[in-house]
Amino acid sequence: MNQSNFRASKVFDFSPDVEFLQILARGSLKQNLPKAVRLWVILRSLYGDAADPVKVELGNKFTYNDWCRQFFTELDYHKNDIIPHNHDSNCSCHKTMTDWLFEPILGSNDDEWKKSFLQLYSVTPQQLNNLLNYGIISPRKESKKQEKIRLLAKTRKNFQYDFQTLVSMGWLQTEKVKSAPTHNKFKTQYIKVDSFPDVLMSVSSEIVDNQGIENIIQNDLADFFNEFSQKINHEQRFFLELEYIVHQQFSEKINNWTQKLKNLWQSQPIPPIKITYVSASNFQNYQDEGEDYIIYPVCIYYSQRAPYLFAYGQTPNDSSPMKINWYGYRLDRIKNIEELEWNLVKLPNFSQKRCESKTPQTLEDFCSEAWGFNFARPQEILLIRFDRYYHNLYIQGTEREKLFKQISKKQAQSLINNSQIKLQQKQQLLGSLKSRSSSDIYCRVSYRQDFNTIMRLRSWGPKVEVFLPLGLRETMANDVQQAWKFYQK
């Protein structure tokens, strides 16, 4: 797209390529693709060439009803706040999103468009097809029986929002006019602009920035952040607060470590390193000299209110320096990083080949398998009981549902019966379970015990009860009893 041509011409003749739709989406195209395509269609109808089949003949000023009357085949189906049914195969509301995107006249090439989208967003081809066909990345299970979404099968209010978006972006202007000379009621009148908005200059940098956010945030918060990270009418309307416990005095040191690690990760092969580290278990103050550990650095993860270097190698948790495992090293507690050479490192179970199999994807797999970041610990079965209302608010319908598998009360009894604990302890647990409300929800979770998981369980308070493992149940009970002592009158 050539910007000089774009500004000089009043004819809107741009195909719906990913770059241009990214502008109209004003954020994540993955989240706002249907709306972006809708805006593109509306712009074609207003500013398109006379030969464009969707071009409508309107004056410089018009109302929504004026546009609707010419754009759709029957005004009655589109003037109200009701989604129109598929009333006419010749009406613009009959077309699907893919019909508009890949039509022969002004549409984009199907394969090239999809390739461009997949380069920009980390989705699978199947997810992209879902987005194109149903408007969302992960449709409901019954979506195979659903028809493709009709892009313009929207209510009057939806289109008014779309027109307002075009106004805010500079594609249209508005004024209020009286509905009738003797009435005090006003209607919105849209005014075509003399020159199109200067919107193409920043698109490349915005796409790069969005891609960076997509890579870092591994969920739909990235879409939310992209949508609201820019100012709206010169005001910042979205703020993200992260609890960050690292003292400001260590900022420069952390920046040094991250830059050094970035340089190391650009090397081929990635070398092992020796770090001097003050572990939490031995922590007295930041003047401690710390101990040396040889590790293979894998990635930096923000977790538990601080940035951690996740690595494979020697760990503070193991008394034997020969034992190799995963560990998260908090960046502000690293005293020194020294690059080593593979041929000079002689540790059992710590070869270049073995370490190179440890990747960021390995950690992502660990996270999806079980709850908890202490990857060195074995997975255990966590059996917990939720108050039904609380479960409906914070587990059901959330990402946690993938790990917190709901089971029946009878299945919970079986887990206790099959657990490796003493008979008397089983009987006590079964007695407690029997006395609980029949409306409660039981969940089975694969988890690795670490401080973060315990903090989360504590924060849920009396809305959740741990049954297994027994050691964690006892820890939770002891914490509650100790706290109660402090607050007794």
N, C-alpha and C positions, 0 to 999 in steps of 0.2 A: 504494500500500500504506500503510495507516494503522498506525503503530507501536503506538498504544494498544490497538487491536483485536487486533493481533498478539500482544501480551503477555497480554491478558485472556482470550483464548480458547485452549483446548487442542486445537481442531480446526484441522488444517492444510488450508486451502482456497485456497492461493495459486497462481495460474497461473504458468507458467514464463516470465515476461517477462524481458527481458535484464537489467534492474536486479537482480532477485532471483537469477538464475543467476550474475551477477557475484559476489555474496556467496558462493555455494556454491563457485565456482571458486577463490576465495582467490588471485586473480592474474589472469592473462590468460584471458578467456573464449575467445579465438581458439585458445588452446592446450589448454584444459581443458573445452571444451564438452561432449563425451560424458560425462565424469565428473560435471560439474555437473548435467546432466539426469538421470543415474542417481541421484544423491543426492536430487534432487527427487522422483523416483519412489519411492524407499525411504521418504522422509518421508511421502509420501501413504499408503503402505501401513501405516505405523505410527500416524500421527496423523490420518488423513483421516476425513471424515464417514462415518457408517455407510452412506450411499448411494453412496459412492465405490466403483466396481467393483474397485479394486485394494486396498482396505482389508482387512487380515488381522485375524483375531480372536486376539489374543495377550494374555496377562496382562501385568502390569507388568514382569515379568522373563522373559527368553526367551533362547534360544541361537540361533546361526545356523541350525542344523538345524530348530529350531521355526519360524523365519520362512520358511525355504526350503520346508518341507513344505506350508505354506499358500499361499505366494505363487506357486509354480510348480505345474504340473499333475502332474509326476512327479519325485519327489525324486532318484531314481537318476541322472538326467541332470545334476543340479546340486550334488551333495554332494561331488564330487571335483575335483581340479585339472586338469580337461580341459574345453575349450570345448565346450559341448553342441551337437550338430547340430540342425537345424531339425526337431524331432521332433513338434511338435504346433502346429497353427495357432491353438489356443485358449490356448496357454501364453504367459505374459508375455514369454518370451525370443524369441517370434516377431516382435514389433513392432520397427519401425525407429525411429530417433531422430525422424524427422519425424512418425511415427504418434503418438508420445508428445507432442511439442511442440505439434502443431496439431490434436489430437483435439477434437471438438466440446464435450465435457463441461467439462473443466478446462484445456484447452490454450489457447494464445494465438492471436490472429489472424495468419495466415501473412504477409500483406503488412506489417502494422504491426510484427511482430516483426523481419522482415528490414530494414525501414527503420530501426528503432531500432539494430540491430546495425551497419549500415553507417554510421550517424552516429557510432558509438563507435570503430570500427576501420577502418583504411585498407586495405580489401580490395575487390576487384571483385565484382559480383554472381555471376559464375561461380565465383570462389574461395569465396564463401559457400555456394553450392550444393554445391560439392565437400565443404566442411566438414560440411554437413548430411547429405549422402548417404554419404560415405566416412569422415568423422571427421578428415580432414586437408585443409589448404588446397590442396596440390599432390599429388594422387594419382599413382600410377604410370601410365604411358602406357596400360597395358591396363585401366585402371579402368573404361572404358566397358563392358567385358564383365563387370565385377563386379556383384554384387548390392549393394544398400544395406546398410550395417552394421546388424545387429540389436543394439540398444543393450544388452540384458541377456544377450547370449550371452557370458558371462564365466565364469571359473573361480571356484571356491570362494575361492581366495586373493585374487582381485580384489575380491570382495564383502567379504571380511574387512578389506581395506584401506579400502574405502568406509565400512564401519561404524566403523572406527577414526577416520576423518576426521570423522565425525559426532560421535564422542566428544570429539575434540579441539576441536571447535567448540561444544560444549555442548548438542548435540541429544540426546545419550544419555550414560549413565554405564555403568561396567562393574564387575564384581567377579569374582574367581576362586573357583570352587567345585570340590570334589572330584568326579571323574567317578563314583565309587562310594565308599561309606563305608569299604570295606576297601582302596581304592587310594590311592596317593600322586600319581596323575596328576590334573591340574586342567584344567578347561575354562572358557572365557570366557562369562560370562552378562551380557547387556545389560539395562540398567534404563531405562525411560522416565522422562523428566524431568517435574517438576510444572509448570514454566514454561519457555517457549521462550527461547533466548538473545537478548540485547538486541543485535542485529546490524545494525539498519537505520540507525542514526544516522550512521555514517561512510561509507555507500555512495556518496553523491554526491561527496564529496571524493575518495574512492578512484578513482572513475571518471574524474574530471577529471585526477588525477595520472597514471593509466594512459594516458589519451589523450595527455598531454604527452610521456610517454616513447615511446609509439608513433610520434609525429611526429618525434622527434629521432633515434631509433635505427632505421635503415632496414633492419633484418633481425630474425631471430627472437631475438636477444639481448634485445630488448625484452620478449618473453614470459618469458624466463628471469629477467630483472631483476624484472619484476612478480611473478613467482611467489615469489621469495625476498627481496624488499626488506623485508618485514615480519618482525618478530621471531617466533620459534617458541618457545612456552612461555617467554617473557620473555628469550630469548637471540637475538642476531643471529647467523645461521648462514651468511650470504652476504656476501662482501666483493668489491668490484671495484677493482682497482688499475690506474690509468692512468698511464703515464709522462708527467709534466708538467714541462717544463724551464724554465718561466717563473719567475723569482725572485719571492718573496713581496712584495718591496718595490714591485712593479708592479701588485699586485692592485687597489688603489684606482683607479689610472689606467685599467686594463682595464675595471673596472666603470663608470667614467665614460663610456668610449667605447661600451660596449654599451648603456648607457641612452640615450645620444645617438642612436645608430643606431636603437634601438627607436622613439624619437620620430620620427625621419626617415621610417622605414618606415610609420608611421601616417599620413603626409601624402599628399595627393592633389593634384597628382602628386608622386612621390618626387623630391626635388631632387638635383642633382649636388653634390659636395663637393670641397673642396680639403684635402688632407692634407699634413702635413709628416712625412716618413718617412725613417728611417735604414735603407737596404737592407743586406742581408747582404754584398753584394759590396763595399760601401764602409764596412762597419762597423769602427769602431775601439773605441769605447766609447759608453755611453749618454749621454755629454755632447756627442756630435756634434750639430750643428745640424740635419742632414738636408737634404732637398730637397723642393720642393713638387710635387705631382701632382694634376691634376684628374681625378676618377673618378666613376663611377656605382656606388654600393654595392649589392650584390646579396644576399649572405648571409654569415653567419659559419659557418665550418667548423672543427671540431677535427681537425687532421691533422698528422702528423709531430711529435707531442708538444707542440703548442701551438695556441691558437686563431688563426685567420686570417680576415681580412676579404677575401672574394673579390669583386672588382670589375672593371668594364670601363672602360678609359680609358688615361691615360698610365701608363707603367711604367718602373721603374728599369732594366730590361733593354735598352731601346731608346735608342740614342744620339740619335735624332731626337725632339724633344718633340711632333712632329706625328703620330707613329705611335701608333695606338690598339689596345689588345689586352687580353686577360684577364691578371689577376695576383692572387696571394694575398699580402696585406699582414699580417705578423704583428702582432697587436694591441699587444704590449708595445713595438714599435719605432715606433709612431705617436706623434709628438710633439704634433700638434695636428689638430683637425678643424674646418673652417669650412664652414658651409652657404652655397651659392651659389644664384643665380637663373638659370633656363634662358636668359632673354633676354640675360644678360650674359656667357654662355660662348660663345666663338667659336673652336671647334676643328673642323678637318675630320673627317668621319666620326664625329662625336660630337653627334648631334642627340637631342632628347628622344624622338622616335619610334623611332630606332635603339636607344637605350639601354633603352627600356621593353620591347623584345623580348628583352632579356637577363634571364632569370628564374632562380630556384633550380632549376626543372625543367631549364633549359638545362644547368646544371652536373651534374645527375643523369644527363642523357643523355650528357654527355661522359664521366662515370665509367663508364657501362655500355658505351661504345664502345671504350675503350682503358684500359690500365693506366698510371697516373701522373697527378699533379695539375697538372703544368705545362701548362695548357690552351693556352698561347700557342705551344707547340712543335708541329710537324706530327707526325702519326702515322707510325710506322715499323713494319716487321716485325721482331719479335724471334724468332729461332730458337734454342731451347735444348734441351739434352739432360738428362734426369733419370735417375738411378739408379732402377730400377723399384720397388724397395721404398720408396724415399723418395717417389716420385710417388704410390704407393698410399696413403701415410700423409697427405700434405699437399696433394695436388691432387685426386686421384680422389675423387668423392663429396662434394666441398666446393663452396662458392660460387665458388672460383677456377676451377673447371672451365668456367664460362661464358666466361672470357677465354682460358684456356690450352687451346687446341684441340689435341687429340692428333692427330698425323699419322704416316704410315709413314716408314721410313727412306728409301724411294725418293722420297717427296714432299719430304723434307728435302734430298735431293740436288738435286732440281729447283729448290728455292728458292735454293740456292747457285749453281747454273748460271745462273739468271735474274737474279742480283743484279748491281748496277752496280759491280763491283770488277774489278781487273786479273786477267788470265788466270792469272798465277802465283799470286795470292792464292786464286783459286778452286781451283786444283789442290792447294794446301796444305790448304785446308779440307776438300776432298773426301777427301784422303788421311787426315786426322785422323778424319773421320767413318767411313771404311771400317774403321779399326782399332778402333772402339769395340764394346762387347759387343752381341750381337744381341738381348739381353733389355732393353736400354735403351729409354726412352720419349722420343719427340721431340714437342715442342709448338711451335705457332705462336701468337704473341701480338701483338695490336695494342697498341702502347705509345707513350707519350711519355716521353722520358728526363728524369728529374728525380732529385734526390738520394735521395728515398725509395725509388724502384725500385732504384737502385744499392745502397743499404743492404740491401734485402731479398735481392738476388742475392748480395751478399757473405755474408750470414748463412747462406745455404744451402751455402756452402763447396764442398767437392769433390763434393757430391751433385748439383751442377748445372753445366753447361758452356754458355757462350754461344758460338754460332757466328756469328750475325748480329744486328745490324749489326756490321761489322768494327771500327768505331771503339770500340764498347762492349766487344767481345772484347779488343781491345788494352788498353783501360783496365783491365779485370779482370785481365789477365795482368800488367800493370805493377804493379798493387796487390799481387798475390801475390808477385811478385819482390822488391818493396821490403820487404814484411813479412818475407820469408824472410831477407833480409840482416840484419834486426834479431835474428833468432833463431838464426843460425848459431853453432855452437860455435867 
